[in-house]
Amino acid sequence: MTTTPARAESRARTTPPLPEPPAAPARTGYGRLPQLAGRAFLPVAFLARLPFSMLTIGTLLLVSSTTGSVALGGLASAATALGTALGGPTQGALADRVGQRRVLLVAVPVATLAVLGLVLAASAPGATTAVLAAAAVTGASAPQVGPLARVRWLRLAADEPRTVEAAMSYESTADEVSFVLGPALVGVLASTGSPQVAVLVAASGIAVFGTAFALHPTARAVVPRASVVPDDALHPGEAAPGRRSVGIATLVRREAVVLVGMLAMGLLFGGTQAALTALTRDAGAPGSAGLVYAVMGVGSAVTALSVVALPRHWGLRSRWITFAAGLVAGTVALVVSAALAAASGSLTAVVVAVAATGLFVGPVMVTVFTVAGDRAPAGRTASAMTLVASANVVGVAIGASGGGALADAVSTTAAFALPVVAAVLLVVTGVSLTSRPQGERGAGDAGGERVV
């Protein structure tokens, strides 16, 4: 009678307690973002990217109004885009090597001075070379806030795949909202003041919010390190004594499908902008082109936020193909609605088609950037993200120029064929997407899913 309780008591004393499950984050998804980065980071990062969205159209208006030459304004805007395409990846590579803070604290004052130089050069008669040079330096030195913010999230939420998804969705939404709000802000400032005022406000935003973004504590989350690839991450046939640096050629090869996809995305953006500009001009409402295009941004922002609610078992490759197919349907509807508008003069059907197309833009952008981070070699995430963002800039420039040429040489309806081609190219790149290179996890990639 007395021995059994004793044995039970002994077992109770000697049996180790079961380990408690690890504490889950207090919040998940979007609610987790301020916990990881601090409440100030979201508004700071958004306001820091807003000046860049003001500069493209701001440069066009500034140079066109001060020189009286729309052609020179277009060249200056193109120079800004070209500078971004070259300077963006350079900033990313330097950030991987020496850290984001050092790079940004150099880029911010250079960009601010370049914008001021652009205002002065545009006001000086016959200073065409100086205008183009200042525009190119402005684009090259503009802080790469969006790509670098994505890198910070990848590191901060390395062990929380759902939070990474939420961060990528938020960043794409922030990009969309900024590229709708930025041109609108330029329009208001240029109308109430002058194009110089609009561009100077953009310069002030770079100086203030760019510096705040550089100094924010999240910059310390991304530790600079030498870019190396382990032996088992090398492709067959690549000789390497132990470890080697990841060069730009290797980075481009790893991100090749993503780069083509983002180039196609930019081609869709630029082609749609040019086609809508031509269509509204033909309809006698040239000033409405920006408003019609903004409808795409609104839909894109809404659906980008919803990506985090998608089931985890739906892989990135399948998402890419599905949403890109939606873009094909949307852009085909644009061609049909443009033909109807050319006959009737009504833009209602075009607005509906633009809105429908925008619903698929946000999810595609989120997916492409997520794949880019997933495939990035260790220590080269900033390089990968800025390279992908620059591919988009190049695509926009090609799409805008190509769409404009088609509208002038063939017809306005023909210009809408370019976005269809871009959407089809996105489907093709999605189909060709394979799993990321084996043997290495991307920076901040722990716990993330593979592409297939």
Secondary structure, DSSP 4 states (H G I P E B T S, - for coil): --HHHHHHHHHHHHSPPPPPPPPPPS--GGGGHHHHH-TTHHHHHHHHHHHHHHHHHHHHHHHHHHHS-HHHHHHHHHHHHHHHHHHHHHHHHHHHHH-HHHHHHHHHHHHHHHHHHHHHHHHSTT-HHHHHHHHHHHHHHS--HHHHHHHHHHHHTTT-HHHHHHHHHHHHHHHHHHHHHHHHHHHHHHHHT-HHHHHHHHHHHIIIIIHHHHHSGGGGGS-----EE-GGGSPTT---SS-EE--HHHHHHHTHHHHHHHHHHHHHHHHHHHHHHHHHHHTT-GGGHHHHHHHHHHHHHHHHHHGGGS-TTS-HHHHHHHHHHHHHHHHHHHHHHHHHHHHH---HHHHHHHHHHHHHHHHHHHHHHHHHHHHPPTT-HHHHHHHHHHHHHHHHHHHHHHHHHHHHHT-HHHHTHHHHHHHHHHHHHHHH--PPPTT-PPTT-TTPPP--
